[in-house]
Amino acid sequence: MLTRRRTVALVAAAMSAGPAASAKPNAPIIVNSLGNLWDPNISMGEKAAIRPGGRILEVDDRVIADAKAARLSAINITVGYASGSDDPYQSTAASLDRWDALIAANASDLLKVARPSDFHRASAEGKIGLIYGFQNSVQVGEHLDRVDEYARRGVRVIQLTYNDINMMGGGSAGPENVPLSPLGVKLVQRLNQAKIMVDLSHSGRQTCLDALAVSEAPISINHTGCRALADLPRNKTDEELRGVAEKGGYVGIFFMPYLALDGRPRASDAADHIVHALKVCGEDHVGIGTDGTPTPIDDLKAFRVMMAKDYQARVSAGVATKGESVDNYPFLIELTGPDQYRTIVRLLRKRGLSSRVIEKVLGLNFINYAKRVWA
């Protein structure tokens, strides 16, 4: 029988191994509470035309191999409408169809996560679990019965707002004092009934606090930073972070430019934000939601050109927030590629975190949160 000390030792050994090492039976389960599974290099090549609705949905051998090398067990991927000129409901239906088809075509490598036991199943079978999540709720709108429709399609997370204001409440690109609307209150209640996670990433401060007060179930902020360390709108105040934890929820720290005021954070900044969130929320409520992919960028110069165009489009659409700029990357260069989790683990160890706490941050906290909401 494994003792607790032996289990902790195995976790430490597994995470210190290089990317080529084979997964061990007792290696920690890694869950990215917001990320994606696409090769960003495709968008700079001949396959760029395959982007339906502006998003790349090409799951190729490389990105699957990179995800497995990173030892990812599951990722909360963004499906459906987030922003733009497409019809939210129609584009979401089409996106769900595409992702279902992609999983079916890659059944030996991918698994749709519908229940907490699927995390362990994906890990045991060497597959990558995909959690269907929305980064907006306008595809629901006033038609609250669509929540049940999306639940039947396997959607397990719905974010109330993107950066801009919608009919549910305020986003992080707008005024912080926009409250959760009456319709937003009804949506939170309906999501509770459907056992779908209420995600407050990208929300404005007051909308977040109001949703915390309304929700009977624990809620999450699946990808954010700590405003106490970098006072930017995409990051959350200690009041918001503490409120999520006190309600039994979950906070995922991202690997994004908002971790530093100059938009150029280092890997050490990500570690500092995780440590701060742990101090505010406690060790049972913090994880990692990178908002990125396991595949690194091959040509950073070409990618910067592409992202400059994307940034200008975000500005024109009114969804860019303070902390974004034409000069920075939407990721931390030191935390890209399959080694990103091993890198952050080494930094967390240097800050004195035990293997037990690191195991929680890597995935157990999100799995336990899923059990509290989905079960």
Order of alpha helices (4+ residues) and beta strands (2+ residues): alpha-beta-alpha-beta-alpha-beta-alpha-beta-alpha-beta-alpha-beta-alpha-beta-alpha-beta-alpha-beta-alpha-alpha-alpha-alpha
